[in-house]
Amino acid sequence: MATFKYIIREIKGKGASIHLVFNYGANKRLRYATKLTIKNKKNWSVKLQKVKDVIEESNKHRINKKLREGKTDFLDFFDDLVAKEKNIDNTILKIECDKIYRNKVVEVKETKHLELIPFFEWYLTHYDINPLPRTGKPLGKGTIRTYKNTLNKLHKYIDEHEPLAYKDITLQFYYDFLGWLYDNNYSTNYIGTIIKILKTIMEAAYEFDYHNNLEYKGKYFVKPTEDVYNIYLSQNELEKIFNLPIPDSTIAYTNNGLKMSAKFLDNARDLFLIGANTGLRVSDFNRLTKENIYEDDGKLYFDVTIQKTNRNIAIPINWMVSEILKKNDGMPPKRMADQHINYAIKHLGMIAGLKDKVTKEITKGGKKVIKTYKKFQMICNHTARRSFCTNAYMSDMATVDIMAISGHSTEKVFYSYIKIDHKGKAKKISKHDFFANKRLNIVS
C-alpha cells in the first residue's frame, strides 16, 4: 500500500523546508524537496499536513494550496501509472514532481551529451511517460518490455566484447553482433526485432545531434526476417470455444500455479472472442468500455482509438460479440492481465478439443528447427487478430475493408496475417466466376 506524507527539514535559523516522502512498495521510497519553505518550524502541523494559520507565515495560503493540489496531482499520476501497468521508479516520479512543484519540464535538449547505452536508458525512461514525437503517445507497456530486452542483449554483448559508442555501430559490428546473436541460439525474427530497435535508437540519437554515424542506414544493415507459420482459428473453432460450457465449479491451474476459476476462464474467453471478431490487438480489446459502443440505424458498433497508431476506427459488432455484451449487461468484459488471457485461452482450446498437430519451422542459431505442437498450445492473444483477418479474407470481404477495421497501413503487413495454406487459398479462389462449373455458350 502506498503512503504519502509531507515532512519538514530544519534550515538556517528557525525556518524549515518542506519535503514529501512517498512509500510505494518494498524498499521503494521517494524523498523529494518541494522548495517550499516556512519561516518557523513550529508553524508546521504534522497532523494536518499544512502550515498553521499564523500571522508569521504570510505565504501560508499559497503554500497550503500548493501542497494540497500537489498531493492530489501526484497521487493521480501514480494511480494512472499503476492502472496502465507502467514501470515505476524514482526517476519517473521525480520528473513528475519537478512538473508539479517547480513547474519544470524536462527537455531533451537540456540533457548533456549521452553515448549510445546511456541514451538508450534515457530513451526508455523518458518515453515511458512522455509522448513520442512520431505518435504523440508514450511507449506502450509491451514496447517498453521489448526495448528493455534489446538493451539487455547489448549489455551482455558488451560484457563479452568491449564498450559500444555510436561510432562503433558499423557494418562490421552488424555482422559481429548477428553472429553473436545466432551463437546464442536466438530465432531469426527475434534477432530482427533487436536490429530494428537498435536502428530506432540510433535514429533518435541522430535526431538529437548526438552522432553523425549513418552506417545503420545502409542497405546491408537490415533487419533479418523469415516467414513463420502461426495458427489462426476458423469460424467453426471460434464457435466451439464460444459454445463451450464452463461449469461454476470449474477450477484449473497453470504450470506456474495460477488458479483459474470458471469466472476467470469465462472473462478471458469473452475478451479473446471480441478480438477474434473485431481484429483489435489485445492492447485495445482489453480496455474497451461502454463508452466505446454506439448505435447507428439499429446497428451496434465499437468506436476505438487504436493505442499503437492513435487512429480512430469504427467496427461493426457481429452476433457473437453482441451475445457477449448481452451476457455482461451491455458492457465489454472486465480487463485482465494479457498473460492471464493467454493461459486461459490455451486451456479452453484444449477443452474444446483443438488438438490437431501443427508443425512449426523456425531458424534458431542459424539452424532450422522443426517442432510439432497441439493446436491449443499455440493459441495466444494475437491469434485473435490473425483469426479475424483470415476469416474475413476467406469470407470474400474486400481487403480494403478488412484493413479499415484491422488498421493495417500496408497490404504487405496485412497479408502476413492471412494464415491459410496453399489449399486454403485455392479453395477461396475456386469461388471466383472464372472457376465456376459453367460451360460458356459460344455464339457462331
C-alpha positions in Angstrom: 0.0 0.0 0.0 1.4 3.4 -1.0 1.7 6.2 1.6 2.2 9.9 1.0 3.2 12.5 3.6 4.9 15.9 3.9 7.8 16.4 6.4 9.9 19.4 7.3 13.7 19.7 7.5 15.4 22.4 9.5 17.3 25.1 7.7 19.3 28.1 9.0 17.6 29.9 11.9 14.2 28.9 12.8 13.0 28.0 9.3 12.3 24.7 7.7 11.9 23.3 4.2 9.0 21.1 3.2 9.7 17.6 1.7 7.5 14.8 0.6 8.1 11.2 1.4 6.3 8.6 -0.7 6.5 4.8 0.0 5.2 2.7 -2.8 6.4 -0.9 -2.2 9.1 -2.9 -0.5 12.3 -0.8 -0.4 10.7 1.7 -2.7 10.8 5.2 -1.2 10.9 8.6 -2.8 12.1 11.7 -1.0 11.7 15.0 -2.7 12.3 18.6 -1.7 9.4 20.8 -2.8 11.4 24.0 -2.5 8.6 25.4 -0.3 9.8 26.8 3.0 8.3 28.2 6.2 9.8 30.9 8.5 9.4 28.9 11.7 9.4 25.1 12.1 6.9 25.5 14.9 4.3 26.7 12.4 4.1 23.3 10.8 1.2 21.0 11.7 2.3 17.3 11.4 -1.3 16.1 12.0 -3.0 18.4 9.4 0.0 18.3 7.0 -0.1 22.0 6.4 1.2 25.4 7.6 -0.6 26.7 10.6 -2.8 29.7 10.3 -0.5 32.2 11.9 0.4 35.8 11.0 4.1 35.0 10.9 3.6 32.8 7.8 2.5 35.4 5.3 2.5 32.9 2.4 0.6 30.1 4.2 -2.4 30.1 1.9 -0.3 29.9 -1.2 1.9 27.1 0.3 -1.0 25.1 1.6 -2.8 25.3 -1.7 0.3 24.1 -3.5 0.8 21.2 -1.0 -2.9 20.2 -1.3 -3.0 20.3 -5.1 0.4 18.8 -5.4 -0.6 15.8 -3.4 -3.7 15.3 -5.5 -1.8 15.6 -8.8 1.0 13.3 -7.7 -1.3 10.6 -6.5 -3.5 10.8 -9.6 -0.3 10.4 -11.7 0.8 7.4 -9.6 -2.6 5.7 -9.9 -2.5 6.2 -13.6 0.9 4.6 -13.9 -0.4 1.6 -11.8 -3.6 1.3 -13.9 -1.5 1.3 -17.1 0.9 -1.2 -15.6 3.9 1.1 -16.3 7.3 0.6 -14.8 7.6 2.9 -11.8 10.8 4.1 -10.3 12.1 7.3 -8.6 13.4 8.7 -11.8 9.8 8.8 -13.3 8.3 10.1 -10.0 10.9 12.9 -9.6 10.3 14.1 -13.2 6.6 14.4 -12.3 7.4 16.2 -9.0 9.5 18.7 -10.9 6.5 19.5 -13.1 4.1 19.7 -10.1 6.2 21.6 -7.5 8.7 23.5 -9.7 6.8 23.9 -13.0 9.8 22.3 -14.6 9.5 20.2 -17.7 12.5 18.0 -18.6 13.6 18.9 -22.1 15.7 16.6 -24.2 17.9 19.4 -25.4 18.8 20.4 -21.9 20.5 17.0 -21.2 24.2 16.6 -21.6 25.6 14.6 -24.5 24.7 10.9 -24.0 26.6 8.0 -25.5 24.7 5.0 -27.0 23.9 2.9 -23.9 23.1 5.9 -21.6 21.0 7.4 -24.3 19.1 4.1 -24.8 18.4 4.0 -21.0 17.3 7.7 -21.0 15.0 7.0 -24.0 13.2 4.2 -22.2 12.7 6.3 -19.0 11.7 9.5 -20.8 9.3 7.9 -23.4 7.7 5.7 -20.8 5.8 8.8 -19.6 6.3 11.4 -22.3 4.8 11.3 -25.8 7.0 10.3 -28.8 7.2 13.0 -31.4 6.1 10.4 -34.1 3.0 9.1 -32.4 2.1 11.7 -29.8 1.9 9.0 -27.1 4.3 7.3 -24.7 5.7 3.9 -25.5 3.3 1.1 -24.7 3.9 -1.4 -21.9 4.7 -4.2 -24.4 7.0 -2.0 -26.4 8.9 -1.0 -23.3 9.4 -4.6 -22.4 10.7 -5.4 -25.9 13.1 -2.5 -25.9 14.4 -3.5 -22.5 15.1 -7.0 -23.8 17.2 -5.4 -26.6 19.1 -3.2 -24.1 19.8 -6.3 -22.0 21.2 -8.1 -25.1 23.5 -5.1 -25.8 24.7 -5.2 -22.2 25.6 -8.9 -22.5 27.3 -8.3 -25.8 29.4 -5.5 -24.3 30.3 -7.7 -21.3 31.8 -10.3 -23.7 33.4 -7.8 -26.0 34.0 -4.1 -25.4 32.0 -0.9 -24.7 29.9 0.4 -27.6 29.7 4.0 -28.8 27.8 5.5 -31.7 31.0 5.3 -33.9 31.2 1.6 -33.3 27.8 0.8 -35.0 29.3 -0.1 -38.3 28.6 -2.8 -40.9 31.4 -4.9 -39.3 29.7 -4.5 -35.9 26.4 -5.6 -37.6 27.9 -8.9 -38.8 29.7 -9.5 -35.5 26.6 -8.8 -33.5 24.4 -11.0 -35.8 26.9 -13.8 -35.3 26.9 -13.4 -31.6 23.0 -13.5 -31.5 22.9 -16.6 -33.7 25.6 -18.2 -31.5 23.3 -17.6 -28.5 20.5 -19.6 -30.3 18.0 -16.7 -30.9 15.5 -17.0 -33.6 15.8 -15.0 -36.9 12.7 -12.9 -36.2 13.8 -12.2 -32.6 17.2 -11.1 -33.9 15.3 -8.9 -36.5 13.4 -7.2 -33.7 16.7 -6.4 -31.9 18.3 -4.9 -35.0 15.2 -2.9 -35.7 15.2 -1.4 -32.2 18.9 -0.7 -32.4 18.3 1.2 -35.6 15.4 3.1 -34.0 17.7 4.2 -31.1 20.5 5.2 -33.5 18.0 7.3 -35.5 16.6 9.0 -32.4 20.2 9.8 -31.2 21.0 11.2 -34.6 18.0 13.5 -34.4 19.3 14.8 -31.1 22.7 15.6 -32.8 24.5 13.1 -30.6 26.3 11.5 -33.6 26.7 11.6 -37.3 27.4 7.9 -38.0 24.9 6.8 -40.7 26.1 3.3 -41.4 23.0 1.9 -39.7 21.0 3.4 -42.6 22.9 1.3 -45.2 21.2 -1.3 -47.4 23.2 -4.2 -45.9 22.4 -3.1 -42.3 19.0 -4.8 -42.5 16.5 -6.5 -40.1 16.7 -10.3 -40.6 13.3 -11.8 -41.1 11.7 -15.1 -42.1 8.1 -16.2 -42.6 6.9 -18.4 -39.7 3.6 -20.2 -39.7 1.3 -19.1 -36.9 -2.1 -20.5 -36.4 -5.5 -19.0 -36.7 -8.8 -20.3 -35.5 -11.5 -20.9 -38.1 -15.1 -19.6 -37.6 -16.1 -23.1 -36.6 -13.3 -23.4 -34.0 -14.2 -20.0 -32.5 -17.8 -21.1 -32.2 -16.6 -24.3 -30.4 -14.9 -22.0 -27.8 -17.9 -19.7 -27.7 -20.4 -22.6 -27.0 -18.1 -24.4 -24.6 -19.9 -25.0 -21.2 -17.8 -23.8 -18.2 -19.5 -25.2 -15.0 -19.3 -22.9 -12.0 -17.3 -25.5 -10.1 -14.5 -25.4 -12.7 -11.1 -24.8 -11.3 -7.9 -25.1 -13.4 -4.2 -24.4 -12.7 -1.5 -23.2 -14.9 2.0 -24.7 -14.9 3.2 -21.9 -12.6 0.3 -22.4 -10.2 -2.1 -19.7 -11.2 -5.6 -20.6 -10.2 -8.3 -20.2 -13.0 -11.9 -20.2 -11.8 -14.9 -20.5 -14.1 -15.4 -16.7 -13.9 -11.7 -16.2 -14.8 -11.9 -18.5 -17.8 -15.3 -17.1 -19.0 -14.0 -13.5 -18.8 -10.8 -14.4 -20.8 -12.9 -16.2 -23.4 -15.1 -13.2 -23.9 -12.1 -10.9 -24.3 -10.4 -13.2 -26.8 -13.6 -13.7 -28.9 -14.1 -10.0 -29.1 -10.6 -9.7 -30.5 -11.3 -12.6 -32.9 -14.4 -10.8 -34.2 -13.0 -7.3 -34.4 -9.3 -7.6 -35.3 -8.3 -5.5 -32.4 -5.0 -6.0 -30.7 -5.0 -7.2 -27.1 -4.0 -3.7 -26.0 -7.2 -2.4 -27.5 -9.8 -5.2 -26.9 -8.6 -5.5 -23.3 -9.6 -1.9 -22.5 -13.0 -1.5 -24.1 -15.7 0.2 -22.0 -19.3 1.0 -22.6 -18.3 4.4 -23.9 -16.7 2.6 -26.9 -20.1 1.3 -28.0 -22.5 3.3 -30.2 -25.6 2.6 -32.2 -26.4 3.8 -35.8 -29.6 2.9 -37.6 -30.2 0.0 -35.2 -26.7 -1.5 -35.6 -24.1 -1.5 -32.8 -20.5 -0.5 -33.4 -17.3 -0.1 -31.5 -15.6 3.3 -31.8 -11.9 2.8 -30.7 -8.8 4.9 -30.7 -6.0 2.4 -31.6 -3.3 2.6 -28.9 -0.4 1.7 -31.3 -1.2 4.2 -34.0 -3.6 6.7 -32.3 -6.0 6.3 -35.2 -9.8 6.2 -34.7 -11.7 3.2 -36.2 -15.3 2.0 -36.1 -16.1 -1.7 -36.2 -19.5 -3.3 -36.6 -20.5 -5.6 -33.8 -21.5 -9.1 -35.1 -23.8 -11.7 -33.5 -21.1 -13.3 -31.3 -19.8 -10.1 -29.8 -23.4 -8.9 -29.4 -24.2 -12.1 -27.3 -21.1 -11.5 -25.2 -22.2 -7.9 -24.5 -25.7 -9.1 -23.5 -24.2 -11.6 -21.1 -22.3 -8.8 -19.5 -25.3 -6.4 -19.2 -24.3 -4.4 -22.2 -20.8 -3.9 -21.0 -17.5 -5.2 -22.5 -15.8 -7.9 -20.3 -13.6 -6.7 -17.5 -9.9 -6.1 -18.2 -7.4 -8.9 -17.4 -3.6 -9.2 -17.5 -2.6 -10.1 -21.0 -0.7 -13.2 -19.9 -3.7 -14.4 -17.9 -5.8 -14.4 -21.1 -3.1 -16.4 -22.8 -3.2 -19.0 -20.1 -6.9 -19.2 -20.1 -7.5 -19.4 -23.8 -5.0 -22.3 -24.2 -6.9 -24.2 -21.5 -10.2 -23.5 -23.2 -8.8 -24.6 -26.6 -7.7 -27.9 -25.0 -11.2 -28.5 -23.5 -12.8 -27.5 -26.9 -10.7 -30.3 -28.5 -8.4 -28.2 -30.6 -5.7 -30.8 -30.6 -4.7 -31.1 -34.3 -1.0 -31.4 -34.7 0.7 -28.3 -36.1 4.3 -28.2 -37.3 6.3 -25.0 -36.9 9.6 -24.4 -38.5 11.9 -21.5 -37.4 15.5 -20.7 -37.6 17.4 -20.6 -34.3 21.1 -20.1 -34.0 21.2 -20.1 -37.8 19.8 -23.6 -38.0 16.3 -24.8 -39.0 14.3 -26.2 -36.0 11.1 -28.1 -36.6 8.7 -28.6 -33.7 5.3 -30.2 -33.5 2.6 -28.8 -31.2 -1.1 -29.5 -30.5 -3.1 -26.6 -31.8 -4.4 -25.4 -28.5 -0.8 -25.0 -27.3 -0.2 -22.3 -29.9 -3.2 -20.1 -29.1 -2.4 -16.7 -27.7 -3.8 -13.2 -27.7 -2.5 -12.4 -31.1 -4.2 -15.5 -32.5 -7.5 -13.5 -32.2 -6.2 -10.8 -34.6 -4.9 -13.3 -37.1 -8.2 -15.2 -37.0 -10.2 -12.1 -37.8 -8.1 -11.1 -40.8 -8.0 -14.7 -42.1 -11.7 -15.4 -41.6 -12.7 -12.1 -43.1 -10.5 -12.7 -46.1 -11.9 -16.2 -46.6 -15.5 -14.7 -46.5 -14.6 -12.6 -49.5 -14.7 -9.3 -47.6 -12.8 -6.7 -49.6 -9.2 -6.4 -48.5 -9.5 -2.6 -48.2 -12.5 -3.1 -45.9 -10.7 -5.6 -43.7 -7.7 -3.2 -43.4 -10.0 -0.3 -42.5 -11.0 -2.4 -39.5 -7.7 -4.1 -38.6 -5.8 -0.8 -39.0 -3.1 -2.3 -41.2 -1.4 0.5 -43.1 0.1 -1.6 -45.9 -1.1 -4.7 -47.8 2.3 -6.3 -47.3 1.8 -6.3 -43.5 -1.8 -7.3 -43.8 -1.2 -10.4 -45.9 1.3 -11.6 -43.3 -1.7 -12.1 -41.1 -3.5 -14.3 -43.6 -2.8 -17.7 -42.2 -4.1 -20.2 -44.7 -2.1 -22.7 -46.7 -1.9 -23.2 -50.4 -5.0 -25.5 -50.4 -7.0 -22.9 -48.4 -6.1 -20.2 -50.9 -7.1 -22.5 -53.8 -10.4 -23.1 -52.1 -11.1 -19.4 -51.9 -10.0 -18.8 -55.5 -12.3 -21.6 -56.6 -15.3 -19.5 -55.7 -14.4 -17.0 -58.4 -16.7 -16.9 -61.5 -13.7 -17.9 -63.7 -13.6 -21.3 -62.0 -17.4 -21.9 -61.9 -18.6 -25.2 -63.4 -20.4 -23.5 -66.2 -19.9 -24.0 -69.9 -19.7 -20.9 -72.0 -22.3 -20.6 -74.8 -20.3 -19.9 -77.9 -22.3 -17.9 -80.5 -21.1 -18.6 -84.1 
